[in-house]
Amino acid sequence: MLVSINWLKDYVNTQQFPPAELAEKITRSGIEVDAIIDRSHGMTNIVVGYVASCVKHPEADKLSICQVDVGEETAQIICGAPNIAQGQKVIVARPGAKLPGGIKIKKAKLRGEESNGMICSLQELGIENKLVPKAYAEGIYVLPEDAETGSDVITNFHLDDTVLEFDLTPNRADAMSMIGVAYEVGAILSEDVQLPEISYKEAVDRASSMLTVTVDAPKANPLYVAKVVRNIKVQESPMWLQQRLMAAGIRPHNNVVDVTNFVLMEYGQPLHAFDYDLLETGTITVRQATEGETITTLDDVERKLAAHQLVITNGEKPVAIAGVMGGANSEVSDSTTTVVIESAYFEPGSVRQTSRDHGLRSDASTRFEKGVDPNRVIPAAERAAQLLSQLAGGEVLAGSVVFDELNKEEKIINVSPDFINSRLGMKISFEDMWDILNRLKFNTEAANGQLVISVPTRRQDIQIPEDIIEEIARLYGYDEIPATLPKAETTPGGLTPYQAKRRIVRNLMEGAGLLQTITYSLTSVKSAKQFALDETEATRLLMPMSEERSILRQSLLPHLLESVTYNTARRMDSVALYETGSVFLKGDDELLNEQEHLAVAITGLWIDNSWQGEKKPVDFFVLKGLVESLGEKLGVNFTFERGQMDDLHPGRTAFIMLNDERIGVIGQLHPSEQKMRDLKTTIVMELNLAALLNLETDTLVYTPVPRYPAISRDIALVLSKDTAAATIETTIRNAGGKLLKDVRVFDLYEGDKMQEGKKSVAFSLTYFDPEKTLTDEEVTNAHEKVIAALTEAGAELRS
């Protein structure tokens, strides 16, 4: 909703507040002001000019040389508008003038001829093209003949105005009109609202002598009002009316259509004007459409109607779709002399359904859908008749033709001050409540400790006592409501164990230098199951945005790798990303299981200390070490098994195991996959984070720094190339007993001095007793048990 402050001043006094301060007060009272628009755009030196003469430029077919009287002098101005002509009153930007966008007008020469200023279109004054009258959309704007030559355009033609753009919530339909906004601002500023005075001279003949109205669908149309205005002259609206409409975001057309749009914005009541002669029958019948009948609407589109849609007919054929759009067969044109003004109350659900059926939404249908004020239907028709009498020279026939079965009674709400204060958790005095309700123009009485409130029909959002509480709270001031803690037995807030562990995971990843990403949950058929730890039937959307976003993902890695490719393509050679997010797996019962995973992808250099000449590219063991660190942080012990997965390197892939169950995978991308994604060596990992974080673990216990020294023993073993080092490590740990604290691989040899099919793996074993210093004998006994176990497992000591 666009609200012109100059227009608003017609109804309520806002003089004491500049636009920015007024906007702040309105926002703090519950209606957010999205923007403050200065219609003058800081323009200066823009005046009315009279084109005394206009001749073609001798050196340019599309330019004209104009002699323009600007009041103080007659200036020569070169103009390229196709509609420039002698005798016109035009908008002139004189030398030194400022236009929107910081444009400054200077004297210039065009094709050898001097130009002292510029003749302007409305677009050049900062008015959107969609708001410019169609007659002037491709050229300059021609002012009325009575415009005073040399006068200031900004002040005389209502551009010295500020527009507030409201972001209305769906319940505040009352603020979709200038009068509704006036009531709101009047309540905020404690000012009275001045409604338009409606008076005009009626003709002797009555409207009922020329028109009859029949409503065959009273439930969908309980109130229909028609007024007849004859002997009108269809022409351009006066400048003030055009500018009011443009400020409200509506394009001017002619004085008849502009009056209906003006009243729409003023009262919030949609109107429609029919050409009386084109109705042909002198009859208006409102009924449900006949299934399959058609109407050509004002946008020149033929539309097929359904039986549940409400139409306005001339007794024989449709002339309008009720509350949505008029028909082309009764449109007001330049030859129209008599019009019928329709003002009605259409049931909101009927209009909403019809509007959706035809894909038509307008200012009128939007208001009907939300529900118009039943007590403004008749005054809006009278206001339109008044304006047509004034602006189109119309003769208003006496009375109106009315069908009325609409309940217009105000809703009564009883609420006690104690109830209000208990809900707000504060103490507002009875006098303050009374004052607020009076400012809102809610008729209120006090009886038996209750406020008996009569809610005006313009506020159809007020239905229950809690709505009254909201009105009092917002006008008393949300900032005045004290901040207090709940008084009850409550559970203190905090992270769940799952959330706390997830935070540990993220902190570890970011502490290691990885950046978090968030990628789409929707993917393509090709990528849906790629790298999936648990592959199930894919879940496809019924109405996907595109084929690339049509399937719910079963792995985080495909999109994570897309992010890596995106970054490396922009010369980010070293990329380390991680993501925690959901994958979607179908269960046996066909229900969707949302499962949180952790995925990592790294490429490039892991260490790059150029000043020390130290560089370390990423490899499998960098990411394996990160996974092991994660296990230590969470108090779990991961093991790794050699594995294979499509699109991962067959010799550099391992499954991450937890309690003998596969929980994830780690590996290098297959060379062909790296080439396809235009990547260098890239290591990836994905694990089932939900299974990991839901696992119950022992409380982390810290031990003191050891007081006694540890003893290390190294051992080199000759093993079959097929024997995994992890298998031997497990054997060592099982045999070492309580004194063995750590086992690490520190060397691997597969050179020509080894037998074929053999390899040498060296381990470092650390023995330690926290309560005493170990003797050589104790360490030797433990170490011999380890050697015996290794020999039994088929390992040979390397001499």
C-alpha positions in Angstrom: 0.0 0.0 0.0 1.4 3.4 -1.1 0.3 6.3 1.1 0.8 9.9 -0.1 1.3 12.1 2.9 -0.1 15.1 1.0 -3.3 13.0 0.3 -3.3 11.8 3.9 -3.4 15.4 5.2 -6.9 15.7 3.6 -8.2 13.5 6.4 -5.9 13.9 9.4 -3.4 16.5 10.7 0.2 15.2 10.3 1.9 18.7 10.0 3.9 18.4 13.3 5.8 15.3 12.2 8.2 15.1 9.3 7.8 12.0 7.0 10.7 10.0 8.6 9.3 10.5 12.2 5.8 9.7 11.1 7.0 6.5 9.4 8.8 5.5 12.6 5.7 6.0 14.7 3.6 4.0 12.3 6.1 1.2 12.3 6.4 1.1 16.1 2.6 0.8 16.3 2.4 -2.3 14.2 2.3 -1.5 10.5 5.8 -1.7 9.0 6.9 1.1 6.7 9.2 -0.5 4.1 10.2 2.7 2.3 10.0 6.5 2.4 9.8 7.8 -1.2 10.5 11.5 -2.0 8.5 12.2 -5.2 10.4 15.4 -5.9 13.7 13.4 -6.1 15.5 16.6 -5.2 14.5 18.2 -8.5 15.0 22.0 -9.0 14.3 24.6 -11.6 11.5 22.7 -13.4 8.9 25.1 -14.8 5.9 25.3 -17.1 6.7 26.3 -20.6 4.6 27.4 -23.5 5.7 26.2 -27.0 5.4 29.4 -29.1 6.7 27.8 -32.2 7.9 24.4 -33.3 9.8 23.6 -36.6 11.8 20.6 -37.8 15.5 20.6 -37.2 17.3 21.2 -40.6 19.9 18.6 -39.8 17.9 15.9 -38.1 14.6 14.3 -39.1 13.6 13.3 -35.5 14.5 16.6 -33.8 12.4 19.8 -33.5 13.5 23.4 -32.8 11.1 24.9 -30.3 10.8 28.4 -29.0 9.5 28.0 -25.5 8.2 30.8 -23.3 9.3 29.9 -19.7 7.9 33.1 -18.1 11.0 35.2 -17.8 12.2 34.7 -21.4 11.6 32.7 -24.5 14.3 30.0 -24.8 15.2 27.9 -27.8 15.1 24.2 -26.9 15.8 21.2 -29.1 13.3 18.4 -28.6 13.1 14.8 -29.9 9.7 13.8 -28.7 7.3 12.7 -31.5 4.3 14.4 -29.9 5.8 17.9 -29.5 3.7 20.6 -31.1 3.1 24.4 -31.2 0.7 25.7 -28.6 1.3 23.1 -25.9 2.0 23.7 -22.2 5.0 21.5 -21.3 7.4 20.7 -18.5 10.8 22.4 -19.0 14.0 21.7 -17.1 16.0 25.0 -17.4 19.8 25.2 -17.5 21.1 24.4 -14.0 18.1 22.1 -13.3 18.6 18.9 -11.4 16.7 15.7 -12.4 16.4 12.3 -10.7 19.6 10.3 -10.8 21.8 13.4 -10.3 21.3 14.5 -13.9 22.2 18.2 -14.4 20.8 20.2 -17.4 23.3 22.4 -19.2 23.2 24.5 -22.3 24.2 22.5 -25.3 24.4 22.4 -29.1 22.6 19.6 -31.0 23.5 19.3 -34.7 24.7 22.9 -34.7 21.6 24.4 -33.0 21.7 25.8 -29.5 19.4 24.2 -26.8 18.7 26.0 -23.6 17.1 23.3 -21.4 15.1 20.2 -21.9 11.4 19.5 -22.5 10.6 16.6 -20.1 8.5 13.5 -20.1 7.0 12.2 -16.9 9.6 9.4 -16.9 12.4 12.0 -16.7 10.8 13.3 -13.6 11.2 9.9 -11.9 7.7 8.6 -12.5 7.6 4.9 -13.5 6.7 4.2 -17.1 3.8 1.9 -16.0 2.2 4.9 -14.3 2.4 7.3 -17.2 -0.9 7.8 -19.1 -0.8 5.8 -22.3 -1.2 8.9 -24.4 2.1 10.2 -23.1 4.0 6.9 -22.7 6.2 7.5 -25.8 6.7 11.3 -25.6 6.6 14.4 -23.5 3.7 15.1 -21.1 1.3 17.9 -22.2 0.0 20.0 -19.3 -3.5 21.5 -19.1 -4.1 24.8 -21.0 -4.7 26.7 -17.7 -1.2 25.8 -16.4 0.6 29.1 -15.5 3.6 29.7 -17.7 6.8 29.9 -15.7 5.3 28.4 -12.6 7.1 25.8 -10.6 6.1 22.3 -11.7 7.2 20.5 -8.5 4.9 22.5 -6.1 2.0 23.4 -8.5 1.6 19.8 -9.8 1.8 17.9 -6.5 5.3 16.4 -6.8 6.4 18.0 -3.5 5.1 14.9 -1.8 6.4 11.9 0.2 5.0 8.4 -0.2 5.2 5.8 2.6 5.2 2.2 1.4 3.3 0.0 3.9 4.1 -3.7 4.3 0.6 -4.8 5.4 -0.1 -8.1 7.2 -3.1 -10.0 5.8 -5.3 -9.1 8.7 -5.0 -5.3 8.2 -7.3 -4.9 5.2 -8.6 -1.7 6.9 -5.3 0.0 6.1 -5.7 -0.6 2.3 -7.5 2.7 2.0 -6.6 6.3 2.7 -9.5 6.7 5.1 -8.4 3.5 6.9 -4.8 4.8 7.1 -6.2 8.1 8.4 -8.0 6.3 11.3 -4.7 4.5 12.1 -2.6 7.6 12.0 -5.2 9.6 13.9 -5.1 7.0 16.7 -1.3 7.1 16.8 -1.1 10.9 16.8 -4.3 11.5 18.9 -5.8 13.5 16.0 -9.4 13.5 14.7 -10.3 12.1 11.3 -12.0 14.4 8.8 -14.1 12.4 6.3 -14.9 13.8 2.9 -18.1 15.9 2.7 -20.4 14.5 0.1 -22.9 16.8 -1.6 -24.1 17.3 -5.1 -27.2 18.5 -7.0 -29.5 15.6 -8.0 -31.6 15.5 -11.2 -35.3 15.4 -11.1 -35.4 12.0 -12.7 -34.8 9.0 -10.5 -32.2 6.3 -11.1 -34.9 3.7 -10.8 -36.6 5.1 -13.8 -33.7 4.1 -16.0 -32.3 1.0 -14.3 -33.5 -2.1 -12.5 -31.3 -4.4 -10.3 -32.0 -8.1 -9.6 -29.7 -10.3 -7.4 -30.3 -14.0 -7.9 -27.3 -15.0 -5.6 -27.9 -13.0 -2.4 -25.5 -15.2 -0.4 -22.6 -14.3 -2.7 -23.8 -10.7 -3.2 -25.9 -9.5 -0.3 -25.5 -5.8 -1.2 -25.6 -4.1 -4.6 -25.8 -0.4 -5.2 -26.1 1.3 -8.6 -26.1 5.0 -9.4 -26.8 6.5 -12.8 -24.9 9.6 -14.0 -25.8 11.1 -17.4 -24.5 13.8 -19.7 -20.9 13.2 -18.7 -17.9 14.2 -20.8 -15.1 11.7 -20.9 -11.8 13.4 -20.9 -8.4 13.6 -19.1 -8.6 14.0 -15.3 -7.3 17.2 -13.7 -3.7 17.2 -12.7 -4.4 16.8 -9.0 -6.3 13.6 -9.6 -3.8 12.1 -11.9 -1.0 12.8 -9.5 -2.9 11.3 -6.5 -3.4 8.1 -8.5 0.2 8.0 -9.7 1.4 8.5 -6.1 -0.8 5.5 -5.2 0.7 3.4 -7.9 -2.2 3.6 -10.4 -2.0 4.7 -14.0 -4.5 7.5 -15.0 -6.9 6.7 -17.9 -9.8 9.1 -18.1 -11.9 11.0 -15.6 -14.6 8.3 -15.2 -12.2 5.4 -14.6 -9.9 7.7 -12.5 -12.8 8.6 -10.2 -13.6 4.9 -9.6 -9.9 4.2 -8.8 -9.7 7.3 -6.6 -12.6 6.2 -4.5 -11.1 2.7 -4.4 -8.0 4.1 -2.8 -9.9 6.6 -0.7 -12.6 4.3 0.8 -11.1 0.9 0.1 -14.3 0.1 -1.8 -13.9 -1.2 -5.4 -16.3 0.4 -7.9 -17.0 -0.3 -11.6 -18.4 2.0 -14.3 -20.6 0.6 -17.0 -21.5 2.4 -20.2 -25.3 2.6 -19.8 -26.0 2.5 -23.5 -23.9 -0.6 -24.0 -25.9 -2.4 -21.3 -28.7 -2.1 -23.9 -31.5 -3.5 -21.6 -31.5 -1.0 -18.7 -31.2 -4.1 -16.4 -28.5 -5.5 -14.2 -28.9 -9.0 -13.0 -26.3 -10.6 -10.6 -26.3 -14.4 -10.9 -24.1 -17.5 -10.9 -22.6 -18.1 -14.3 -23.9 -20.8 -16.6 -21.3 -23.6 -17.1 -19.2 -22.9 -20.2 -20.6 -19.4 -21.1 -17.9 -16.9 -22.0 -17.1 -13.2 -21.5 -14.4 -11.0 -23.1 -12.9 -9.0 -20.2 -11.3 -5.6 -20.3 -7.9 -7.1 -21.1 -9.4 -8.4 -24.4 -9.1 -12.1 -23.3 -12.1 -14.4 -23.8 -12.7 -16.3 -20.6 -14.8 -19.4 -20.1 -16.9 -19.2 -16.9 -17.8 -22.0 -14.4 -21.1 -22.4 -12.6 -19.6 -21.4 -9.2 -18.5 -18.0 -10.5 -20.6 -14.9 -9.9 -21.2 -12.6 -12.9 -22.9 -9.3 -13.5 -25.3 -9.5 -16.5 -27.6 -7.2 -18.4 -30.3 -9.8 -17.9 -29.1 -11.7 -20.9 -25.3 -11.9 -21.2 -22.4 -11.3 -18.8 -21.0 -7.8 -18.7 -18.5 -8.3 -15.8 -17.0 -11.0 -13.6 -18.1 -9.9 -10.1 -15.4 -8.4 -8.1 -12.6 -9.3 -10.5 -12.9 -7.6 -13.9 -15.4 -5.8 -16.1 -16.3 -6.9 -19.6 -15.2 -5.2 -22.8 -18.8 -5.1 -24.0 -19.7 -2.4 -21.5 -16.5 -0.5 -21.2 -16.5 3.3 -20.8 -15.0 5.0 -23.9 -14.6 8.6 -25.2 -18.2 8.4 -26.7 -19.8 7.4 -23.4 -22.4 9.9 -22.1 -24.2 7.9 -19.4 -22.6 5.6 -16.8 -23.8 3.2 -14.2 -21.7 3.2 -11.1 -21.6 -0.2 -9.3 -20.7 -0.4 -5.7 -21.3 -3.8 -4.0 -20.3 -6.3 -1.3 -19.2 -9.6 -2.8 -18.6 -12.6 -0.5 -14.8 -12.8 -0.1 -14.5 -16.6 -0.8 -16.4 -16.2 -4.0 -14.1 -13.5 -5.3 -11.0 -15.4 -4.2 -12.0 -18.6 -6.0 -12.9 -16.8 -9.2 -9.8 -14.7 -9.1 -7.7 -17.8 -8.7 -9.6 -19.7 -11.5 -8.8 -17.0 -14.1 -5.4 -16.0 -12.8 -6.6 -12.4 -12.3 -5.5 -10.3 -9.3 -6.2 -6.6 -9.1 -6.5 -3.9 -6.5 -10.2 -4.5 -6.5 -10.2 -8.3 -6.1 -7.5 -8.1 -3.4 -9.8 -5.9 -1.3 -12.9 -8.0 -2.0 -11.0 -11.1 -1.0 -10.1 -9.6 2.4 -13.6 -8.2 3.0 -14.6 -4.6 2.4 -16.4 -2.5 5.0 -20.1 -3.1 4.6 -20.9 0.4 5.9 -18.8 2.1 3.2 -20.4 0.5 0.1 -23.1 3.1 -0.2 -21.0 6.2 0.8 -18.4 5.1 -1.8 -21.0 5.2 -4.5 -22.2 8.6 -3.4 -18.6 9.9 -3.4 -18.1 8.7 -7.0 -21.3 10.4 -8.0 -20.1 13.6 -6.5 -16.8 13.5 -8.2 -18.3 12.7 -11.6 -20.6 15.6 -11.2 -17.6 17.9 -10.5 -15.0 16.5 -12.9 -17.1 15.2 -15.8 -20.1 17.6 -15.7 -22.4 14.7 -15.0 -26.0 14.9 -13.9 -26.6 12.5 -11.1 -30.1 10.9 -11.1 -31.9 11.0 -7.8 -31.5 8.1 -5.5 -29.8 4.7 -6.0 -31.0 1.4 -7.2 -30.2 -0.9 -4.2 -30.5 -4.6 -3.3 -29.7 -4.9 0.4 -29.7 -8.1 2.6 -26.4 -7.4 4.3 -25.9 -7.3 8.0 -24.0 -4.1 8.8 -24.1 -4.3 12.6 -21.0 -3.7 14.6 -19.5 -6.5 16.7 -19.7 -6.2 20.5 -16.7 -7.4 22.5 -16.6 -7.5 26.4 -13.3 -7.5 28.1 -12.1 -6.5 31.6 -9.1 -4.3 32.3 -7.7 -7.0 34.6 -7.9 -9.6 31.8 -6.0 -7.2 29.6 -3.3 -6.5 32.1 -2.9 -10.2 33.1 -2.3 -11.1 29.4 0.2 -8.3 28.9 2.0 -8.8 32.2 1.9 -5.1 33.1 -0.3 -2.5 34.6 -2.1 -0.2 32.2 -4.5 2.2 33.8 -8.2 2.2 33.0 -7.9 5.8 31.8 -5.1 4.8 29.3 -7.2 2.0 27.9 -10.2 4.2 27.6 -8.1 6.8 25.8 -6.6 4.3 23.3 -10.1 2.9 22.4 -11.4 6.4 21.9 -8.5 7.3 19.7 -9.2 4.2 17.6 -12.8 5.4 17.3 -14.2 2.3 19.0 -17.4 3.2 20.9 -16.8 2.0 24.4 -18.9 1.8 27.6 -18.0 0.6 31.1 -20.4 -1.8 32.8 -19.9 -4.1 35.8 -16.1 -3.9 35.6 -16.1 -4.7 31.9 -15.3 -2.6 28.8 -18.1 -3.1 26.4 -16.6 -2.3 23.0 -18.5 -1.7 19.7 -16.0 -2.5 17.0 -16.4 -0.5 13.7 -17.1 -2.6 10.7 -14.0 -1.2 9.0 -11.9 -3.3 11.5 -13.0 -6.8 10.6 -9.8 -8.2 12.0 -11.1 -7.5 15.6 -13.1 -10.6 16.6 -12.2 -11.7 20.1 -10.9 -10.1 23.4 -7.3 -10.9 22.5 -7.6 -8.7 19.4 -8.6 -5.8 21.7 -5.5 -6.6 23.9 -3.3 -6.3 20.8 -4.8 -3.0 19.9 -4.2 -1.6 23.3 -0.7 -3.0 23.5 0.5 -1.6 20.2 -0.8 1.9 20.7 0.3 2.0 24.4 3.7 1.0 23.0 5.4 -2.4 22.6 8.5 -0.8 24.1 6.6 -0.1 27.3 5.9 -3.8 27.9 8.4 -4.9 30.6 10.8 -7.8 29.9 10.2 -10.4 32.5 11.1 -14.1 33.0 8.3 -16.6 33.2 7.1 -17.3 36.7 6.6 -21.1 36.7 8.5 -24.4 37.1 10.5 -24.4 33.9 13.3 -26.4 32.4 16.4 -24.2 32.0 17.3 -23.7 28.4 20.3 -25.4 26.9 21.7 -27.7 24.2 20.6 -31.3 24.0 23.5 -33.8 24.1 23.0 -34.3 20.4 23.2 -30.5 19.7 26.3 -30.2 22.0 28.1 -33.0 20.1 27.2 -31.5 16.7 28.7 -28.2 17.9 31.9 -30.1 18.8 32.0 -31.5 15.3 31.6 -28.1 13.7 34.2 -26.5 16.0 36.7 -29.3 15.2 36.2 -28.9 11.4 36.5 -25.1 11.5 39.4 -25.3 13.9 41.2 -27.5 11.3 40.7 -24.8 8.7 37.6 -26.2 6.8 34.8 -23.9 5.7 31.2 -24.8 6.2 28.9 -25.0 3.2 25.1 -25.4 2.8 24.0 -27.0 -0.4 20.7 -28.0 -1.9 18.8 -31.0 -0.6 17.4 -31.5 -4.1 19.6 -33.0 -6.8 19.4 -34.7 -10.2 18.7 -38.3 -11.0 22.3 -38.8 -11.9 23.7 -37.5 -8.6 20.9 -38.8 -6.2 22.6 -42.0 -5.2 26.3 -41.2 -6.0 28.5 -41.9 -3.0 25.5 -43.0 -0.9 26.4 -44.9 2.3 23.0 -46.6 2.3 21.3 -46.7 -1.1 17.5 -46.8 -1.1 14.8 -46.1 -3.7 15.0 -42.5 -4.8 12.3 -40.0 -3.7 11.1 -37.8 -6.6 9.2 -34.5 -6.2 5.7 -34.3 -7.8 6.3 -30.8 -9.1 10.1 -30.2 -9.4 11.6 -26.8 -10.3 13.8 -28.5 -12.8 15.4 -31.9 -13.6 18.5 -30.7 -11.8 16.4 -30.2 -8.6 14.0 -33.1 -8.8 15.3 -35.8 -6.4 16.0 -35.8 -2.7 19.7 -36.5 -2.1 21.1 -39.6 -0.5 24.6 -38.2 -0.1 26.1 -34.8 0.7 29.2 -35.3 -1.5 27.9 -34.6 -5.0 26.9 -31.0 -4.2 29.9 -30.5 -1.9 32.2 -31.5 -4.9 30.3 -29.0 -7.1 31.2 -26.3 -4.6 34.9 -27.4 -4.7 34.8 -27.3 -8.6 33.2 -23.9 -8.5 35.9 -22.5 -6.2 38.9 -24.1 -8.1 37.5 -22.8 -11.4 37.9 -19.3 -9.8 41.6 -19.9 -9.1 41.2 -21.1 -5.5 43.8 -23.9 -5.7 43.4 -25.1 -2.1 39.9 -25.8 -1.0 38.7 -27.5 2.2 34.9 -27.6 2.8 32.6 -29.5 5.1 28.8 -29.8 5.5 26.5 -31.1 8.1 23.1 -31.8 6.5 20.3 -34.2 5.9 20.0 -37.1 3.4 16.7 -38.7 2.7 16.3 -42.5 2.7 13.2 -44.6 2.1 12.4 -47.2 4.7 10.7 -50.6 4.3 7.4 -48.9 5.2 7.9 -46.4 2.3 8.2 -43.6 4.9 11.0 -41.1 4.4 13.8 -41.2 6.9 15.8 -37.9 7.2 19.3 -38.7 8.4 22.0 -36.2 9.3 25.4 -36.7 7.7 28.8 -35.1 7.8 30.8 -34.7 4.6 34.3 -33.3 3.9 36.1 -32.5 0.6 39.6 -31.2 0.4 42.0 -30.5 -2.5 45.2 -28.6 -3.1 47.8 -27.9 -0.3 47.1 -28.8 3.3 50.2 -27.0 4.6 51.8 -24.0 2.7 54.5 -22.3 4.6 56.2 -20.7 1.6 58.7 -18.7 3.7 60.0 -21.9 5.1 59.8 -23.8 1.9 57.4 -26.2 3.4 54.4 -27.5 1.4 52.2 -30.5 2.0 49.5 -31.5 -0.5 46.4 -33.2 0.8 46.3 -36.9 0.9 44.3 -39.8 2.3 46.1 -39.7 5.7 45.4 -36.0 6.3 41.6 -36.6 6.2 42.0 -39.9 8.1 43.8 -38.0 10.9 40.9 -35.5 11.0 38.5 -38.4 11.4 40.6 -39.9 14.2 40.7 -36.5 16.0 36.9 -36.4 15.7 36.7 -39.8 17.4 38.9 -38.6 20.2 36.8 -35.5 20.8 33.6 -37.5 20.9 35.1 -40.4 23.0 34.7 -43.1 20.4 37.3 -45.3 18.7 37.1 -45.5 14.9 38.6 -48.3 13.0 39.2 -48.5 9.2 38.7 -51.3 6.7 39.9 -51.3 3.1 36.9 -50.8 0.9 35.7 -50.0 -2.6 33.0 -47.6 -3.8 32.1 -46.4 -7.3 33.8 -43.1 -8.2 36.5 -43.5 -5.5 40.1 -44.7 -6.0 40.1 -48.5 -5.5 43.5 -48.5 -3.7 42.9 -45.4 -1.6 39.4 -45.9 -0.1 38.5 -47.1 3.4 35.3 -47.7 5.3 35.0 -46.0 8.7 33.9 -48.6 11.3 32.4 -48.1 14.7 31.6 -51.1 16.9 32.1 -53.3 13.8 29.5 -51.4 11.9 30.1 -49.3 8.8 29.4 -45.7 9.6 31.2 -43.9 6.8 33.7 -43.8 4.0 36.9 -42.0 3.3 38.9 -42.0 0.1 40.4 -40.2 -2.9 38.2 -39.4 -5.9 38.7 -41.8 -8.8 41.0 -40.2 -11.5 38.2 -40.3 -14.0 35.8 -38.6 -11.6 38.5 -36.0 -10.9 39.0 -35.4 -14.6 35.3 -35.1 -15.2 35.0 -32.5 -12.4 38.2 -30.7 -13.5 39.9 -31.3 -10.1 43.3 -32.3 -9.0 43.8 -34.8 -6.2 40.7 -34.6 -4.0 40.0 -36.5 -0.8 36.5 -36.9 0.4 34.8 -38.3 3.5 31.2 -38.9 4.5 29.8 -40.4 7.7 26.5 -41.0 9.3 26.5 -38.2 11.9 23.2 -39.1 13.4 24.4 -42.6 14.3 27.6 -41.2 15.7 26.0 -38.4 17.8 23.2 -40.6 19.1 25.7 -43.1 20.4 25.9 -43.1 24.2 29.5 -42.6 25.3 31.3 -42.5 28.7 31.8 -39.1 30.3 35.1 -37.6 29.2 37.5 -37.8 32.1 40.8 -35.9 32.1 43.8 -37.5 33.7 46.7 -35.6 35.3 50.0 -35.0 33.5 52.1 -38.2 34.1 54.8 -38.0 36.8 56.6 -41.1 35.5 58.5 -41.6 32.3 57.3 -43.8 29.4 59.5 -46.3 27.6 59.3 -46.9 23.8 60.3 -50.0 21.9 60.4 -50.2 18.1 59.6 -53.3 16.1 59.9 -54.0 12.4 57.8 -56.8 11.0 57.8 -58.6 7.7 54.2 -59.2 6.5 52.3 -60.3 3.5 51.4 -57.4 1.2 47.8 -58.4 1.7 48.0 -58.0 5.5 46.6 -54.7 6.7 48.7 -52.8 9.2 45.5 -52.2 11.2 45.1 -55.9 11.7 48.6 -56.2 13.2 48.0 -53.1 15.3 45.0 -54.7 16.8 47.0 -57.9 17.6 49.7 -55.7 19.3 47.1 -53.8 21.4 45.4 -57.1 22.5 48.7 -58.7 23.6 50.3 -55.6 25.2 48.2 -55.6 28.4 47.6 -52.6 30.6 51.1 -51.3 30.3 50.9 -50.7 26.5 49.5 -47.2 26.0 50.1 -46.4 22.3 51.0 -48.1 19.0 51.9 -46.1 15.9 53.1 -47.1 12.4 56.2 -45.1 11.5 57.7 -46.8 8.5 56.7 -48.9 5.5 59.2 -50.5 3.1 58.4 -52.4 -0.1 61.7 -52.1 -1.9 63.8 -54.6 -3.9 65.4 -56.0 -0.8 62.1 -57.5 0.3 60.9 -60.9 -0.9 58.2 -60.8 -3.6 54.8 -60.4 -2.0 56.2 -59.1 1.2 56.5 -55.7 2.9 58.1 -54.3 6.1 56.1 -52.4 8.5 57.7 -50.7 11.6 55.7 -49.9 14.7 56.6 -47.8 17.7 55.2 -49.2 21.0 54.9 -47.0 24.1 54.8 -48.6 27.6 53.7 -46.6 30.7 52.5 -47.0 34.3 50.9 -43.9 35.8 51.8 -45.1 39.4 55.5 -45.9 39.1 58.6 -45.9 36.9 58.7 -49.1 34.8 61.7 -51.4 35.1 63.4 -53.0 32.0 62.2 -56.4 33.2 58.5 -55.3 33.3 58.7 -53.8 29.8 60.6 -56.9 28.5 57.9 -59.2 29.8 55.1 -57.2 28.2 57.1 -56.8 24.9 57.8 -60.6 24.7 54.1 -61.3 24.9 53.5 -58.9 22.0 56.2 -60.7 19.9 54.8 -64.1 20.7 51.3 -63.0 19.6 52.8 -61.5 16.4 54.6 -64.7 15.6 51.5 -66.7 16.1 49.7 -64.3 13.7 52.3 -65.1 11.0 54.4 -61.9 11.3 58.2 -62.2 11.2 60.7 -60.0 13.0 62.9 -58.2 10.6 66.5 -58.5 11.5 
